[in-house]
Amino acid sequence: MKQFEYVRPASIAEAVAAAAQPGSAYLAAGTNLLDLMKGGVSRPDRLVDVTRLPGLDRVEPLADGSVRIGALVRNANLAHDARFAKAYPAVAEALLSGASAQLRNAATVGGNLLQRTRCAYFYDTASRCNKREAGSGCDARDGENRLHAVLGWSEGCIATHPSDFCVPLVALDAIVEIEGKSGRRELPLAELHRLPGDAPERDSALQPGDLIVAVRLPASARTFATHARYLKVRERTSYAFAVVSAAAALRIENGRIAEARLALGGVAAKPWRADTAEQVLKGATPDAASFQQAAQLALAGAKPSGDNAFKIELARRIVVRALTLAAAGTPARVPALPASPFASVSGALHV
């Protein structure tokens, strides 16, 4: 392994100053970064350990009805927080469907947002990968690509973003709080991750030294609590990354959809918000015909990037299923197999 400098700052300001230097990387739980370092995919000159920074490990209800989630909150702790799970059930379900229990106990909210793609060619340093080495090419284009992107991809990169957590967050208009060299700023989570375009090596809108300090869900996100689900199709239900996933949230009044939120995972280099589908659902009856129309619109721009045309139809069906489950109502318990199409509702209590 390449030798590196290890820095443990005492404050956020110290952390930003240290990480702004070239070759630096932030270290929290390391559930993704350390694997990348061991494989030679990531070779930082300096690790800036933020695990002991004060005030970043709390879930805080705010006076305006929103909730602020510190970047160092553990995934498992957030998912099992009874108040949080009751108010944002789709987020809790997404968290519990991600990785293994051991990893959820270690992984942090901030790290989850910034995890790198799980494309096998990105992890294989003998393969060409524009995301790992700009301008080198993309071996995934002519390789094993059945799980790759069907929306927003470019000739330079067809990788997908692996997070489950981000999908319902994007659907619910989450905000990311960022501390940088010029102070603190906010960014909609939907704008944090980048599509590959002609610069696939850039995963996010973050600048050198930028540190995610919190994620905030607005008060409006709570209004979907009674009709919100996350659904994930994966090749191994015990734990695996999504082939396709969908977060659906509805506000139903007088038998009609007053407002809808819909986002997809496993289909692009970022969580994919289906804005057009949301608009057509507004005012519609929550029935199969409306959901089918929304699914068609959600995947209207999809095209295969390889041997993965099946993902387009699969995504349409998952959208319909997620909307149907959301319309039926959030279950009182998180399913024993969270987010699985095969799950019963016998599981852990939300409340």
N, C-alpha and C positions, 0 to 999 in steps of 0.2 A: 504493500500500500504506500502511496505517496506520503511523505512527511508533510505535516501541516501545523500551523500555529493554532493554539486553542486559547480563546478569550472568553472570560466570564464577566460581562459588564454588570454593574450594580444598578444601573438606571436605563430607561428607554433611550435617553439622549446619548449615553455612552454606547449603547448597542448600535444605534443608527450610525454614529460616527465610525465605529469599528467596521461595520458591515459595508459602509460606503467605499471602503478601499477595494481596489481591484482584486479579484480572486477570492472574495469572501462569500460565505454562505451561513445562513442562520441554522442553528441546531435547536430543535425542541425535543420531541420524543425520538426522532431519527428513524421512524419505522419505514420511511421511504429513502431518505438521504443516505443512511448508512449502507443499505443494500446497494445503492448506486455507487457509492465509494468503493465498496468491496469488489464490485464488478469492473471498476475502472471507467464507469460511465461518467461519473462526476469526480473531478479531481481538484477540489478547492485548496487554496493556499492557506486559508484561515477559516476556522469554525468559530462563530459567535454564539455562545450558549445562552439562550434566553430563558431557560427553564426556571431560573430563580428571580426573574424580574417581578417586582411586587404589583399586585392589583390586576393581573391578567388571568386569574383563575376563578373568576366569579361569574355567576349568572344573576343579573340585576334587573328586576322590573323597574321601569322608569315611570315618572309621574304622568307622562302623556299616554300611557298604556302600551308603549313599546317595551321590548326586552333587549338588554345588551348582554352579549355572550363574550366573555374574555377569550382571547386567542389561545390561552393555555388551558382552558377547560377541556377535560378529557371527554372523548366521544361517549364512552360508557356512562360517565357521570351525567352528561347532558340528557342522554336518552332515558335514563332511569329517574330523572328529576320529575316527580309526579305533577307538579304545577306546570312545568314546561310541556310535558307530554300531553296533558289535557288541553292546553291552549294551542299546541302546534303538533297534532298527532302524526301528520304525514312526515314531518321532520324527524320525529322520534322513530317512526317505522323505518325510514331510510337509514338512519344511523345504525339501527339494530340489524339491518340486512347487510351491512358492510363488513368485510373481513371476518376475522375470527374473534371470539370473546377476548382472547389474550391481547390482540392488537387493539381492539376497541378500548381496553383498559389503559393502554399506553398512549394511543394516538391523540393528537390535539386538534381542536377546531381549526386553528390557523394552518396547521400542517396539512389537514385534509383538503383545504381549499387549494393549496399549492402543490399537491402531489403531482408527479410527472406521469406521462402516459405509460401504460403497460405494454405498448407495442413491442413485440419480441425483437424487432430489428433495431429499436432504440436501445434495448438492453444488450444486444450483441455487438461488441466493439469491432468485430470483424466484418460487420455489414455496413453498407452505406446508409446513412441516416442524416437528413438535413436538419432535423431537430437537435441531434447531438453534435453534428459538425456541419455548419452552414456551407452549402454549395457542393456537398459530397454526393448527393443523389438520394433516392428513396428506393431501397430494395423491396419494400412492402408492395410497391405498385405491381411488380411481377412475381410476388412471392405468395406466402400464405396470408391471405387478407380477408377471410370470410367474416372476421369480427371488426373490420375497420369501418371508417366513416361513410355515411351515405348523404350527409348534409354538410355544406360549408367546406368541403375538402378542396385541395388544390393539387396540381401535378407535383408540387414539392413535398406534400405531406398528406397522408390519409389517416393519421392516428386519431384516436378518440380520447376524451377526458374520462378518467376512471371514477370520479367521485359519485357516490350515491347522495351524500349529504347536500351537495350543491344543487341538485335538481329541484327539490321542493323549496330551497332557499331562493333560487332564481324565480320560481313561480310566485313566491310570496313577497317579492320586491325587497329582498334583504339588502342592507347597506353595509359596506366594509369600511371600517375606520383604519386609516393608515397613518403611521408616523414616519416622516421622511426628513431629509436635510432641510427642507423649507418649513417644517412644522407639520401639524396634523391636518389631514384632509379626508373627505369622504367620497366614496365611489359606489355607485350601484353595483351589486355583485354581477349583474348581467353584463357589465362593461369591464370586469376584472380580467377575464380570460379572452384570449385573442384567437381568431381563426387563422389558419396558417398563411394564406395569401402567398406573398413572395418572401416572407420572413418567418418560416416555421420554427426557427430556433428561439423565437420570443413567445413564451407561453402566456405572458400576462402583461398588463399595463403598468406593472410596478417598475420603478426606477432603482438604480443601485442604492442600497442602504434602506430602502423602504421596508417597513415592518408592519405587518397586519397586527393590530392590537385588539380588535374586537369586531364582531359581526352583530348587527342590530336588525331585529325584525320589527316593522312598524305595527302600530296598534291595529291597522286594518287587517293584518294577517290573522288576528284572533277571530274575526268574523266568519272564517271558513272552518272553524274547529269541528262543527257537527257534520260536515260533509267533505272530508279530505282523506285521500289515500295515496300511498306510494306503492307501485307495482313494478317488480323487477324479474325479468327472465334471465336466468344464468345457467351455465352448463353443469354446475354442481350447487345444489341448493344449500348445502351446509355453509360454504363460503366460496364465493367467486365474484369476479367483476361482472357487471351487467353486459349481456349481449344487447339488450334493449331495456330501457326502463321508462316509467312515466309517473309524474306527480300531477294529480288532478285535485282541484279544490273548487267547490261550488257554494254559492250563497243562494238558497232557494226560498222564494217568497210567493205565497199564493199559487203554488203549483208550477211556477216558472223559474227559470234561472235568472236571478237578478245580476249576478256577476260570476265569472268563471276565470280560473287560473289553470294553465296547463304548461308543463315543460317536460322535455324528453332527455334521457341520458343514454350513453352508449352509441350515439348516432353521429357525433361531431367532436371537434376538438375543444368544445365548450358545452356546458349545459344549454340546451336549445329551447328557448321560450317560443311557444306557438301562439303569437299575438293574434294572427288572423283567425285562428280557430277559436280563440277566446271571444273575439268580437261576434262571430256568428252564433255562438252559444248564448250570448246575452239576450234575454227575452224569450228564448226558446223553451219548449217543453223538454224536460229531462227524460228523453226516450231514445230508443235505438236509432231512429232516423237522424235525430240531431247529433248524436254521438258519432255516427258514421260520417256525416258531413264534416264534422270537426276533424276527424281522423284524416280524411282526404286532404283537407286544407293544411293540416299540420305537417304532412309529408309531401306537399305539392311540389317542392323544389328538390326532392330527393332523387339521387341517381347513384348507381353502384360505383364503387371505386375499385372493384375487383370482383372476386367470386362471392359477392355478398348482396345480390339483389333480393334474396329472401328477407333481409333485415327490414326492407321497406314495408313489405306486407306484414311482417311480424310487428313492426312498430305501429302500424295502423290498428292492428288487433289489440295491442297492449293499450293504446290510447282509448279505444272503445271500452275495454275491460276496466281500466282505471276510472274512467268517467262513470261507468255503470256502478262500480263499487262505491265511489264517492256519493253518487246520487242516493244510494241505498242507506247511507249514513255511516259515520265513523263508528266502528264497534267500541264497546265499553272496554275491551281488552285489546292490547297489541297481539296479533296472531302469534301462535307458538312458532310458526315459521314466518318471521316478518317479511312482508312485501312479496311473498311467494304466491304465484297463481294457484298453488296446491294447498295453501294454508287454510286451516279452520280458524275460527276466532277464539279458540281456547288457548289462552296464553297469559301474559303478564298484565295485571291491571294498569290502566292509565291513571286511575285515581286511587 
